Amino acid sequence: MKTTPITKADLERSVIAVPPLARNADFSLNVAANVRLIKHLEGGGVKNIMYGGNANFYHVTLDEYAELLAFLESAVAADTWVLPSVGPDYGKAMSQAKIIRTSAFPTAMLLPMSFPYTDHGLATGIRRITDAMGKKAVLYIKAANYLKPDSVAALCNEGRIASIKYAAVMADPANDPYLGELVKVVSRDLLVSGIGERPAIVHLRDFGLTGFTSGSVCVAPRGSTQMLAHLKAKQYAEAEAIRARYLPLEDCRDDISPIRVLHDAVTLAGVADMGPMLPMLSGLEAAERTRVEPVAKALLAADGGYAG
């Protein structure tokens, strides 16, 4: 596992995969299935793997946390960056920060709060969590005005932020006043598009963000890797052609549930058996599986099949 501090070169060297986490029927960790998915990602060119919302880190117990991190560290190639998450609540994040501090992980992502918090309170919490970790953190902005741009800038200027996963959904990603203000006060070197293939071209081309995260890369890693290469080369037409392959699955995720669809799509495509979802989430209903399965299989086939 890569343990050196995260740089811009790391953020743009690979798509940042945000995979689900495989569980057995009793909700214990399915080691074999998780390793199979990791090998699929690495075989398709992915060197950055982020375990957050899609992996349901929101509901991982503290009893399991250290064991889970030890597994992830051991399961990847020597040059693969693994990014675990902490939080989202302050108490859980502070307890997890102590584990991150003594680990080899160079950073961890702060899962986004939804309620209750204030701008000043959240910034104070981030300062205390990063102090407890003894490391910079990845800030996850999931909604516009989650933090005021000046508050984000202050945290960056204090050297607390390794990267920012920007995932505020807009009807038109090109019309994003909040992101427009953010790039005025925060270095684009820290900003990564955080909503998959759909807005990635606009975010990188029009706002100058450094890279992008993807869930659908877990089904089709080669295409996402090629899309990033085209974006870095400013070959936008070629990137658009690849992006089109991902939109049917992204449509399912937007219509049903981004996390639940991805979790079951990896299974339905035939990549790896993700098993049940850790409570408080649950898998797809029968009708939803019927819709997702052919889409997931088609995406994997278009990508050339299992890459591991």
BALO-825379 format. One line per 2 residues: number of its first residue (from 1); for each residue y, x, z of N, C-alpha, C, O. Coordinates in pm, whole numbers, plus 50000, padded with zeros to 5 digits. Layout:
BEGIN
NUM	Y/X/Z/Y/X/Z/Y/X/Z/Y/X/Z ~ ...
***
This chain:
BEGIN
1	49880/50084/50000/50000/50000/50000/50125/50087/50000/50131/50188/50070 ~ 50222/50046/49921/50350/50117/49918/50424/50095/50050/50441/49982/50094
3	50468/50204/50112/50534/50193/50242/50676/50249/50243/50745/50240/50344 ~ 50722/50305/50130/50856/50362/50126/50960/50249/50119/50928/50138/50077
5	51083/50276/50160/51188/50173/50158/51206/50112/50020/51190/50180/49918 ~ 51241/49984/50017/51254/49910/49893/51385/49945/49824/51491/49946/49886
7	51376/49973/49693/51493/50008/49614/51507/49911/49495/51418/49830/49470 ~ 51618/49922/49424/51635/49842/49304/51523/49868/49204/51475/49775/49139
9	51481/49993/49191/51373/50027/49099/51244/49953/49134/51169/49913/49046 ~ 51219/49935/49264/51101/49860/49306/51112/49713/49268/51015/49651/49226
11	51231/49657/49284/51251/49515/49258/51238/49482/49110/51199/49370/49075 ~ 51269/49578/49023/51266/49551/48880/51145/49611/48809/51129/49594/48688
13	51059/49681/48883/50944/49745/48819/50834/49645/48787/50747/49672/48704 ~ 50838/49529/48853/50732/49430/48840/50785/49293/48877/50878/49281/48957
15	50725/49191/48818/50746/49056/48870/50701/49055/49015/50602/49120/49050 ~ 50771/48981/49100/50731/48968/49240/50647/48842/49253/50700/48730/49249
17	50517/48860/49268/50426/48745/49279/50438/48682/49417/50453/48752/49517 ~ 50432/48550/49422/50433/48477/49549/50307/48390/49554/50313/48270/49526
19	50193/48450/49589/50065/48382/49579/50035/48289/49695/50096/48299/49802 ~ 49940/48198/49674/49883/48124/49786/49788/48215/49863/49761/48327/49821
21	49740/48166/49976/49647/48241/50059/49518/48161/50071/49519/48044/50110 ~ 49406/48226/50037/49277/48156/50035/49222/48140/50177/49228/48232/50258
23	49170/48021/50203/49111/47989/50332/48970/47934/50313/48939/47873/50211 ~ 48885/47958/50413/48754/47895/50418/48767/47752/50470/48875/47710/50509
25	48657/47679/50470/48660/47538/50513/48709/47523/50657/48766/47420/50692 ~ 48686/47626/50741/48731/47620/50881/48871/47679/50898/48915/47702/51011
27	48941/47704/50788/49077/47759/50784/49084/47908/50816/49193/47963/50824 ~ 48971/47973/50835/48972/48118/50851/49003/48183/50716/48990/48120/50612
29	49045/48308/50720/49085/48379/50599/48964/48405/50510/48861/48455/50557 ~ 48975/48370/50381/48870/48398/50284/48901/48533/50220/48978/48542/50124
31	48840/48637/50273/48871/48773/50230/48838/48792/50082/48921/48844/50007 ~ 48719/48752/50041/48675/48777/49904/48765/48710/49802/48801/48771/49701
33	48803/48584/49827/48888/48511/49732/49027/48572/49725/49085/48582/49617 ~ 49082/48613/49838/49214/48675/49837/49212/48808/49764/49306/48839/49690
35	49107/48886/49783/49096/49013/49712/49084/48989/49562/49143/49062/49482 ~ 49008/48886/49524/48993/48855/49382/49127/48819/49318/49157/48863/49207
37	49209/48741/49388/49341/48707/49336/49430/48830/49327/49502/48848/49229 ~ 49426/48915/49429/49507/49037/49427/49469/49125/49309/49556/49180/49241
39	49339/49140/49284/49293/49223/49171/49337/49162/49037/49369/49235/48943 ~ 49339/49031/49029/49387/48963/48909/49534/48995/48885/49574/49025/48772
41	49614/48990/48990/49757/49021/48979/49779/49167/48941/49854/49197/48849 ~ 49713/49256/49012/49731/49398/48984/49681/49433/48843/49741/49515/48774
43	49572/49371/48802/49520/49396/48668/49613/49348/48559/49609/49398/48446 ~ 49696/49249/48592/49792/49197/48495/49928/49264/48501/50022/49219/48435
45	49939/49372/48579/50063/49448/48582/50154/49423/48700/50263/49480/48707 ~ 50111/49340/48795/50195/49306/48911/50181/49415/49018/50070/49450/49057
47	50294/49467/49065/50295/49569/49169/50367/49523/49295/50369/49596/49395 ~ 50425/49404/49293/50498/49350/49407/50441/49212/49442/50439/49123/49358
49	50395/49196/49566/50332/49070/49608/50396/49024/49738/50396/49096/49838 ~ 50451/48904/49735/50524/48846/49848/50447/48727/49905/50419/48631/49833
51	50414/48734/50031/50344/48624/50097/50443/48544/50182/50486/48588/50289 ~ 50478/48426/50131/50576/48342/50198/50535/48197/50200/50431/48161/50255
53	50619/48112/50137/50594/47969/50140/50465/47928/50072/50390/47846/50125 ~ 50436/47986/49954/50313/47950/49883/50189/47988/49962/50085/47924/49947
55	50199/48091/50044/50089/48132/50130/50089/48058/50263/50006/48084/50350 ~ 50183/47964/50278/50196/47883/50399/50213/47969/50524/50155/47940/50629
57	50292/48076/50512/50321/48159/50629/50403/48083/50733/50416/48127/50847 ~ 50457/47968/50693/50529/47884/50789/50438/47846/50906/50485/47833/51019
59	50310/47828/50879/50220/47773/50980/50110/47870/51023/50012/47828/51085 ~ 50124/47998/50990/50031/48099/51039/50051/48117/51189/50164/48126/51236
61	49942/48121/51264/49954/48136/51409/49984/48280/51446/49952/48373/51372 ~ 50046/48298/51561/50073/48432/51611/49943/48506/51640/49936/48628/51625
63	49840/48433/51682/49711/48494/51711/49651/48559/51586/49583/48661/51596 ~ 49677/48500/51468/49620/48550/51344/49709/48653/51277/49661/48729/51192
65	49835/48658/51310/49935/48728/51231/49903/48876/51213/49903/48925/51100 ~ 49876/48948/51320/49849/49092/51310/49724/49119/51227/49721/49213/51148
67	49621/49037/51245/49498/49053/51168/49523/49028/51020/49471/49099/50934 ~ 49603/48928/50990/49635/48895/50851/49712/49010/50785/49682/49047/50672
69	49808/49066/50856/49884/49178/50801/49795/49300/50777/49809/49369/50676 ~ 49703/49324/50869/49612/49438/50851/49525/49418/50728/49498/49514/50655
71	49481/49295/50703/49402/49269/50583/49484/49293/50457/49437/49360/50366 ~ 49605/49240/50451/49687/49255/50332/49716/49401/50303/49715/49443/50187
73	49741/49480/50406/49767/49622/50388/49647/49693/50326/49664/49784/50244 ~ 49528/49652/50365/49407/49719/50318/49357/49668/50183/49275/49734/50119
75	49407/49552/50139/49348/49485/50023/49411/49525/49890/49358/49493/49784 ~ 49524/49595/49894/49598/49623/49771/49588/49769/49732/49544/49853/49811
77	49629/49798/49607/49630/49935/49558/49738/50017/49628/49829/49961/49691 ~ 49727/50149/49617/49817/50239/49689/49963/50222/49650/50051/50247/49732
79	49990/50178/49526/50130/50166/49481/50177/50020/49479/50283/49992/49424 ~ 50101/49929/49536/50142/49788/49542/50225/49764/49668/50184/49799/49778
81	50342/49702/49649/50427/49664/49761/50385/49524/49807/50384/49430/49728 ~ 50351/49512/49935/50318/49382/49994/50431/49343/50088/50475/49422/50172
83	50476/49220/50074/50586/49170/50155/50540/49049/50236/50526/48941/50180 ~ 50515/49063/50367/50486/48947/50450/50614/48876/50491/50724/48921/50459
85	50600/48765/50562/50716/48687/50605/50715/48667/50756/50611/48679/50822 ~ 50832/48638/50809/50847/48602/50949/50926/48472/50959/51002/48437/50868
87	50907/48402/51069/50983/48279/51094/50911/48154/51049/50789/48151/51042 ~ 50989/48046/51017/51135/48046/51004/51212/48033/51135/51329/48069/51140
89	51148/47982/51242/51225/47963/51365/51247/48096/51436/51170/48190/51419 ~ 51352/48103/51515/51393/48227/51579/51286/48282/51672/51257/48402/51670
91	51227/48195/51754/51128/48241/51851/51008/48304/51784/50964/48413/51823 ~ 50953/48237/51682/50837/48291/51611/50875/48420/51539/50798/48517/51540
93	50992/48422/51476/51035/48541/51402/51049/48661/51495/51012/48772/51457 ~ 51102/48642/51614/51119/48752/51708/50984/48806/51754/50967/48927/51771
95	50887/48717/51775/50753/48762/51813/50688/48838/51699/50624/48942/51721 ~ 50703/48788/51576/50644/48855/51460/50715/48987/51430/50653/49081/51381
97	50844/48993/51459/50922/49115/51433/50865/49234/51509/50867/49347/51459 ~ 50813/49210/51629/50753/49319/51707/50630/49375/51637/50602/49495/51645
99	50556/49288/51569/50437/49332/51496/50479/49408/51370/50422/49512/51338 ~ 50579/49355/51299/50629/49423/51179/50681/49562/51215/50661/49657/51140
101	50747/49575/51330/50807/49703/51370/50703/49814/51379/50730/49928/51343 ~ 50584/49781/51428/50480/49882/51448/50388/49895/51327/50292/49973/51330
103	50415/49819/51221/50330/49821/51102/50386/49917/50998/50494/49973/51015 ~ 50310/49934/50890/50354/50019/50779/50438/49944/50676/50489/50005/50583
105	50453/49813/50692/50528/49734/50594/50674/49775/50596/50734/49782/50704 ~ 50733/49804/50480/50872/49851/50477/50975/49742/50506/51090/49773/50540
107	50936/49616/50492/51028/49505/50517/50948/49377/50531/50826/49376/50509 ~ 51015/49270/50568/50955/49137/50573/51059/49036/50530/51179/49058/50546
109	51013/48924/50476/51104/48819/50432/51129/48720/50545/51038/48684/50619 ~ 51254/48677/50557/51291/48576/50655/51276/48439/50591/51356/48401/50505
111	51174/48364/50631/51155/48231/50576/51278/48144/50606/51334/48154/50715 ~ 51320/48062/50512/51446/47989/50529/51437/47876/50632/51340/47801/50636
113	51540/47866/50712/51553/47754/50806/51603/47630/50731/51676/47641/50633 ~ 51561/47514/50778/51616/47389/50724/51692/47311/50831/51789/47243/50801
115	51648/47321/50956/51714/47251/51067/51648/47298/51196/51527/47318/51198 ~ 51723/47317/51303/51869/47314/51314/51925/47456/51311/51865/47549/51365
117	52040/47472/51248/52105/47602/51246/52251/47584/51206/52289/47481/51151 ~ 52331/47686/51234/52469/47696/51185/52483/47829/51113/52400/47918/51129
119	52587/47842/51034/52609/47966/50961/52619/48085/51056/52552/48186/51038 ~ 52703/48073/51157/52722/48182/51253/52594/48208/51330/52556/48323/51352
121	52526/48101/51372/52403/48117/51448/52293/48184/51367/52219/48268/51418 ~ 52282/48146/51239/52180/48205/51153/52208/48353/51132/52116/48435/51138
123	52333/48388/51107/52368/48529/51089/52337/48610/51215/52288/48723/51207 ~ 52366/48553/51331/52334/48620/51457/52183/48638/51472/52136/48744/51514
125	52107/48535/51436/51962/48545/51442/51909/48654/51351/51820/48729/51390 ~ 51961/48662/51230/51916/48765/51136/51946/48904/51191/51865/48996/51175
127	52060/48919/51253/52093/49049/51313/51993/49086/51422/51947/49200/51429 ~ 51960/48991/51506/51868/49020/51616/51724/49041/51565/51651/49125/51619
129	51686/48967/51463/51550/48984/51408/51536/49119/51341/51435/49187/51359 ~ 51636/49159/51262/51628/49291/51197/51635/49403/51300/51571/49507/51282
131	51711/49384/51406/51709/49483/51514/51570/49494/51575/51521/49604/51600 ~ 51506/49379/51597/51372/49379/51657/51269/49441/51564/51177/49508/51610
133	51283/49419/51432/51192/49479/51336/51215/49629/51321/51123/49705/51292 ~ 51341/49670/51340/51377/49808/51314/51375/49839/51166/51363/49954/51126
135	51388/49734/51083/51380/49748/50938/51472/49644/50873/51507/49543/50934 ~ 51510/49673/50749/51582/49573/50671/51491/49454/50642/51368/49466/50647
137	51552/49340/50612/51475/49219/50581/51512/49167/50443/51617/49200/50389 ~ 51423/49087/50387/51452/49013/50264/51504/48876/50304/51436/48802/50376
139	51622/48843/50260/51684/48714/50288/51642/48613/50182/51651/48640/50062 ~ 51596/48498/50225/51550/48392/50134/51652/48280/50135/51661/48205/50232
141	51729/48270/50027/51830/48163/50015/51770/48053/49929/51758/48067/49807 ~ 51732/47943/49993/51663/47834/49924/51756/47718/49888/51715/47626/49816
143	51877/47722/49937/51973/47614/49907/52113/47673/49901/52146/47766/49975 ~ 52195/47619/49812/52334/47662/49803/52401/47641/49937/52379/47540/50004
145	52484/47736/49977/52558/47732/50103/52467/47742/50225/52508/47706/50335 ~ 52342/47791/50204/52254/47819/50318/52325/47914/50414/52323/47895/50536
147	52386/48015/50358/52479/48102/50430/52603/48118/50342/52592/48125/50220 ~ 52719/48124/50403/52840/48147/50326/52831/48284/50258/52776/48378/50316
149	52883/48295/50135/52877/48425/50067/52931/48540/50152/52875/48649/50150 ~ 53039/48516/50226/53094/48623/50309/52999/48661/50421/52994/48777/50461
151	52923/48565/50473/52826/48595/50578/52713/48680/50522/52666/48774/50587 ~ 52667/48647/50399/52563/48726/50333/52615/48867/50309/52545/48965/50333
153	52738/48877/50261/52796/49008/50231/52805/49094/50357/52779/49214/50353 ~ 52842/49033/50468/52853/49109/50594/52718/49166/50635/52709/49281/50678
155	52613/49086/50623/52478/49134/50658/52436/49248/50565/52374/49344/50610 ~ 52469/49236/50437/52437/49343/50342/52515/49470/50373/52460/49580/50370
157	52642/49453/50404/52727/49570/50433/52684/49641/50560/52708/49760/50576 ~ 52621/49568/50651/52569/49628/50774/52435/49698/50752/52380/49756/50846
159	52382/49694/50630/52257/49761/50600/52134/49689/50652/52033/49753/50682 ~ 52141/49556/50664/52030/49479/50719/51942/49413/50613/51833/49366/50644
161	51988/49410/50489/51920/49332/50385/51862/49424/50278/51934/49502/50215 ~ 51730/49415/50259/51661/49494/50156/51672/49427/50020/51679/49495/49917
163	51673/49295/50020/51682/49218/49896/51713/49073/49932/51701/49033/50048 ~ 51753/48997/49832/51780/48854/49850/51702/48777/49746/51722/48795/49626
165	51613/48690/49791/51540/48600/49702/51625/48475/49687/51636/48394/49779 ~ 51686/48459/49568/51776/48347/49545/51701/48232/49480/51655/48243/49367
167	51688/48121/49553/51602/48012/49507/51668/47875/49522/51599/47776/49546 ~ 51801/47870/49508/51870/47740/49511/51851/47672/49375/51892/47725/49272
169	51790/47554/49376/51760/47483/49252/51884/47408/49203/51945/47332/49279 ~ 51920/47430/49078/52032/47361/49015/51983/47284/48893/51890/47327/48825
171	52045/47171/48866/52009/47095/48746/52026/47181/48621/51945/47173/48528 ~ 52130/47261/48620/52155/47358/48513/52177/47493/48580/52282/47515/48639
173	52080/47585/48571/52097/47712/48641/52216/47794/48593/52262/47883/48664 ~ 52266/47764/48475/52383/47834/48425/52510/47788/48495/52611/47858/48497
175	52505/47669/48553/52619/47612/48625/52589/47618/48775/52540/47521/48833 ~ 52617/47731/48836/52580/47756/48975/52699/47823/49046/52706/47945/49054
177	52792/47741/49097/52911/47798/49160/52879/47887/49279/52945/47989/49299 ~ 52779/47850/49357/52745/47932/49475/52698/48071/49433/52745/48171/49488
179	52606/48078/49336/52560/48208/49288/52675/48286/49226/52683/48408/49239 ~ 52764/48215/49157/52880/48280/49100/52967/48347/49204/53020/48455/49181
181	52982/48283/49320/53058/48343/49429/52980/48456/49495/53037/48557/49535 ~ 52847/48438/49505/52764/48538/49572/52768/48672/49499/52778/48777/49562
183	52761/48668/49366/52758/48795/49291/52893/48867/49295/52902/48984/49257 ~ 52997/48798/49340/53127/48864/49353/53133/48952/49478/53210/49048/49483
185	53051/48918/49580/53063/48988/49709/52937/49063/49748/52938/49140/49844 ~ 52827/49041/49675/52699/49107/49705/52653/49182/49581/52665/49131/49470
187	52602/49301/49599/52554/49381/49486/52440/49308/49415/52345/49261/49478 ~ 52449/49301/49283/52342/49241/49203/52211/49320/49217/52104/49267/49190
189	52220/49445/49259/52100/49526/49279/52009/49467/49385/51889/49494/49385 ~ 52065/49386/49475/51987/49326/49583/51936/49187/49548/51846/49136/49615
191	51990/49126/49444/51963/48986/49415/51848/48970/49316/51846/49031/49209 ~ 51752/48886/49354/51636/48858/49271/51627/48707/49248/51644/48629/49342
193	51602/48666/49124/51581/48525/49095/51452/48480/49162/51348/48543/49146 ~ 51459/48371/49238/51347/48336/49324/51280/48204/49296/51221/48146/49387
195	51287/48153/49172/51232/48020/49143/51141/48023/49021/51131/47924/48949 ~ 51076/48135/48997/50981/48139/48888/51043/48158/48751/51159/48198/48739
197	50965/48127/48649/51005/48154/48511/51116/48062/48461/51193/48102/48374 ~ 51127/47941/48514/51220/47843/48456/51364/47894/48451/51423/47892/48343
199	51425/47941/48562/51564/47988/48554/51579/48137/48536/51691/48188/48535 ~ 51467/48210/48524/51473/48357/48529/51560/48416/48419/51636/48510/48443
201	51550/48362/48298/51628/48418/48188/51777/48403/48213/51854/48498/48196 ~ 51818/48285/48254/51960/48262/48284/52006/48351/48398/52113/48411/48391
203	51926/48360/48503/51966/48439/48619/51982/48587/48584/52076/48652/48631 ~ 51892/48641/48503/51902/48783/48469/52006/48809/48360/52080/48907/48367
205	52010/48721/48260/52102/48741/48148/52246/48709/48185/52337/48787/48155 ~ 52268/48597/48250/52404/48548/48273/52465/48593/48406/52586/48610/48416
207	52380/48613/48508/52431/48651/48639/52397/48796/48677/52446/48846/48777 ~ 52313/48861/48597/52283/49001/48621/52191/49029/48737/52195/49137/48795
209	52105/48931/48774/52013/48955/48883/51908/49058/48841/51888/49082/48722 ~ 51843/49119/48940/51763/49239/48915/51622/49210/48865/51572/49284/48781
211	51559/49107/48914/51421/49075/48876/51394/48930/48908/51486/48853/48934 ~ 51265/48890/48907/51234/48752/48943/51099/48741/49012/51008/48821/48990
213	51089/48639/49096/50963/48606/49162/50894/48497/49082/50956/48426/49004 ~ 50762/48486/49102/50687/48385/49029/50564/48343/49108/50496/48425/49169
215	50536/48212/49104/50410/48161/49154/50308/48151/49043/50191/48186/49062 ~ 50352/48104/48927/50260/48086/48814/50203/48218/48763/50103/48218/48691
217	50266/48329/48799/50210/48460/48766/50071/48477/48825/49992/48557/48776 ~ 50040/48401/48929/49908/48409/48992/49799/48354/48900/49682/48390/48914
219	49836/48267/48808/49743/48219/48706/49747/48311/48585/49643/48347/48531 ~ 49867/48350/48544/49884/48425/48419/49975/48546/48441/50094/48539/48410
221	49921/48657/48494/50007/48772/48526/50055/48851/48406/50164/48909/48410 ~ 49976/48856/48299/50015/48938/48185/50143/48885/48120/50233/48962/48086
223	50150/48753/48101/50266/48694/48036/50394/48713/48115/50497/48747/48058 ~ 50388/48693/48247/50506/48714/48330/50551/48859/48325/50671/48887/48321
225	50455/48950/48325/50486/49092/48316/50556/49123/48183/50653/49199/48180 ~ 50506/49065/48074/50568/49085/47943/50708/49023/47939/50799/49079/47879
227	50723/48908/48002/50853/48841/48004/50957/48927/48074/51070/48939/48027 ~ 50920/48988/48186/51013/49076/48256/51050/49195/48169/51166/49236/48165
229	50953/49251/48100/50981/49365/48011/51080/49326/47902/51171/49403/47870 ~ 51064/49207/47845/51158/49161/47742/51298/49140/47801/51398/49173/47737
231	51305/49087/47922/51435/49065/47985/51506/49197/48012/51626/49208/47991 ~ 51433/49296/48057/51492/49427/48083/51543/49490/47953/51640/49565/47954
233	51475/49459/47840/51515/49510/47709/51617/49420/47640/51658/49447/47527 ~ 51660/49312/47710/51754/49214/47656/51700/49146/47531/51777/49111/47441
235	51570/49129/47524/51504/49059/47413/51481/48914/47457/51369/48875/47492 ~ 51587/48837/47453/51584/48705/47516/51502/48604/47437/51440/48516/47498
237	51500/48612/47308/51419/48519/47228/51271/48539/47258/51196/48442/47271 ~ 51229/48664/47269/51089/48693/47301/51055/48644/47443/50946/48592/47467
239	51149/48662/47535/51127/48614/47671/51117/48462/47674/51034/48407/47747 ~ 51200/48394/47595/51195/48247/47589/51059/48199/47537/51005/48100/47586
241	51006/48268/47438/50877/48228/47381/50766/48237/47484/50678/48151/47489 ~ 50768/48340/47567/50668/48353/47673/50691/48250/47782/50596/48189/47832
243	50815/48230/47819/50848/48134/47925/50793/47996/47893/50752/47923/47983 ~ 50792/47959/47766/50746/47825/47727/50602/47800/47769/50565/47685/47795
245	50521/47904/47776/50382/47887/47818/50370/47838/47962/50275/47769/47997 ~ 50468/47875/48044/50462/47847/48187/50520/47711/48226/50494/47661/48335
247	50598/47652/48136/50669/47530/48173/50578/47411/48203/50612/47334/48292 ~ 50465/47391/48134/50378/47278/48173/50330/47287/48318/50328/47185/48388
249	50293/47406/48364/50252/47419/48504/50373/47407/48596/50363/47346/48703 ~ 50486/47463/48557/50606/47450/48637/50651/47304/48645/50705/47261/48748
251	50631/47227/48538/50662/47084/48542/50576/47014/48646/50625/46930/48722 ~ 50447/47047/48650/50359/46989/48752/50407/47025/48892/50407/46941/48981
253	50446/47149/48909/50492/47193/49041/50619/47120/49082/50633/47079/49197 ~ 50712/47102/48987/50836/47033/49018/50812/46884/49046/50876/46826/49133
255	50720/46824/48972/50696/46679/48985/50615/46645/49108/50635/46539/49167 ~ 50523/46732/49148/50430/46700/49257/50466/46777/49384/50507/46718/49484
257	50451/46907/49380/50482/46994/49493/50462/47138/49449/50352/47174/49408 ~ 50565/47222/49457/50549/47360/49412/50436/47435/49483/50359/47506/49420
259	50427/47418/49614/50327/47492/49692/50188/47436/49669/50094/47512/49644 ~ 50172/47304/49677/50039/47243/49668/49980/47260/49527/49861/47287/49512
261	50062/47245/49426/50013/47260/49288/49968/47403/49264/49861/47425/49207 ~ 50047/47501/49305/50007/47639/49281/49878/47673/49354/49789/47736/49296
263	49867/47631/49478/49746/47660/49557/49621/47612/49483/49525/47688/49467 ~ 49624/47488/49438/49505/47433/49372/49494/47478/49227/49383/47482/49174
265	49604/47512/49163/49598/47558/49023/49521/47688/49011/49449/47708/48913 ~ 49536/47778/49108/49463/47904/49105/49313/47877/49109/49235/47943/49041
267	49274/47779/49189/49132/47739/49196/49089/47671/49066/48988/47708/49008 ~ 49165/47573/49022/49127/47493/48905/49124/47575/48778/49045/47545/48688
269	49208/47677/48768/49206/47764/48650/49082/47851/48646/49041/47896/48539 ~ 49022/47876/48762/48905/47961/48770/48936/48104/48810/48852/48193/48794
271	49057/48128/48863/49094/48263/48905/49025/48300/49035/48958/48404/49043 ~ 49040/48215/49138/48979/48237/49268/48982/48105/49344/49071/48023/49323
273	48886/48085/49432/48878/47962/49509/48967/47974/49632/48935/48046/49726 ~ 49079/47903/49630/49175/47911/49739/49135/47826/49860/49190/47842/49969
275	49038/47735/49841/48992/47653/49953/49098/47555/50000/49189/47521/49924 ~ 49087/47508/50126/49184/47410/50177/49316/47475/50213/49324/47597/50231
277	49419/47395/50222/49549/47443/50265/49557/47437/50417/49508/47343/50480 ~ 49619/47538/50474/49638/47540/50618/49731/47425/50659/49834/47406/50595
279	49696/47347/50763/49789/47245/50810/49924/47310/50840/49926/47424/50888 ~ 50035/47243/50816/50054/47102/50799/50059/47055/50653/50116/46949/50625
281	50002/47129/50561/49995/47091/50421/49853/47050/50385/49759/47073/50462 ~ 49838/46988/50269/49707/46945/50221/49703/46960/50070/49807/46965/50003
283	49581/46968/50016/49563/46989/49873/49598/46867/49790/49639/46763/49843 ~ 49581/46881/49659/49616/46775/49566/49520/46657/49576/49403/46672/49609
285	49573/46539/49546/49488/46420/49534/49414/46425/49400/49447/46505/49313 ~ 49314/46338/49385/49227/46343/49267/49307/46328/49138/49284/46402/49042
287	49399/46233/49134/49477/46212/49012/49566/46332/48981/49587/46365/48865 ~ 49617/46395/49086/49701/46513/49066/49617/46630/49015/49662/46706/48929
289	49497/46646/49066/49408/46752/49018/49372/46731/48871/49362/46826/48794 ~ 49353/46605/48833/49322/46573/48694/49435/46615/48602/49410/46660/48490
291	49558/46602/48648/49673/46643/48567/49686/46795/48563/49715/46852/48458 ~ 49666/46861/48676/49693/47005/48687/49583/47089/48623/49613/47193/48564
293	49458/47048/48633/49347/47133/48590/49356/47179/48445/49346/47299/48419 ~ 49376/47089/48346/49382/47137/48208/49503/47227/48182/49496/47319/48101
295	49612/47200/48251/49732/47282/48234/49707/47423/48287/49744/47522/48222 ~ 49644/47433/48404/49616/47563/48464/49517/47642/48379/49534/47762/48358
297	49414/47575/48330/49314/47642/48247/49375/47691/48116/49343/47800/48068 ~ 49461/47610/48058/49525/47650/47932/49615/47771/47951/49621/47858/47864
299	49686/47777/48063/49774/47890/48089/49693/48018/48107/49730/48122/48053 ~ 49584/48012/48182/49500/48130/48200/49440/48175/48066/49437/48294/48037
301	49394/48079/47985/49335/48115/47855/49439/48181/47765/49409/48279/47697 ~ 49562/48129/47765/49668/48188/47682/49703/48329/47728/49754/48409/47651
303	49676/48357/47855/49705/48489/47912/49592/48588/47892/49607/48706/47925 ~ 49479/48543/47839/49367/48632/47813/49260/48632/47918/49172/48718/47916
305	49264/48535/48012/49160/48524/48112/49183/48612/48234/49289/48673/48250 ~ 49082/48617/48319/49090/48691/48445/49120/48839/48416/49057/48899/48329
307	49215/48896/48490/49264/49031/48462/49207/49137/48555/49231/49256/48536 ~ 49133/49096/48655/49086/49192/48755/48971/49278/48707/48922/49363/48782
***
